[in-house]
Amino acid sequence: MATAEDIFERLKQDHDRQRELLAQLEQTDGPGEERLQLLEQFTLDAKSHAAAEEQALYSTMLRKPETTDETRHSVAEHHEIEVALNDLAATDMASGEWMDKFKELKHDYLHHIEEEEEDHFPDFERYLTQADEVHMREVFDQRKAAEREEAEVTPEKREDAKD
């Protein structure tokens, strides 16, 4: 039987993998196959995670008035992170601008997942029913796999992104 702890632990496992990918990316120097592969891996993982998290966790939490504001905040941050990822992919990896944008993305992403883990998840857990917990775990794993299949690196400068 799934529990809220199981669901949040599953989300944290993704966050830990994403932290590691960000650390590896930060260690790359200039354009090259390693940076390109790590950026693609992080992008696909982060985008599929966010989409699955929204469909499993955040759709559930939006139905609970006590967590609506936190939920909307996190979903908005997902959009901001996707815009930043697309902008980074559209930036020349040989430029100093790329590393500046990467560091900003890393800072924002780490802030986002730490806020989820330390603030949102404990708050959300208080309002979940057993049925919610089972549903969220099943939906997250299914959607993550499906979203991973469809996720792609989509280079787009921030100024060209739609709000």
Secondary structure, DSSP 8 states (H G I E B T S, - for coil): ---HHHHHHHHHHHHHHHHHHHHHHHT--SSSHHHHHHHHHHHHHHHHHHHHHIIIIIHHHHTSGGGHHHHHHHHHHHHHHHHHHHHHHTS-TTSHHHHHHHHHHHHHHHHHHHHIIIIIHHHHHTT--HHHHHHHHHHHHHHHHHHHHH-------GGG---
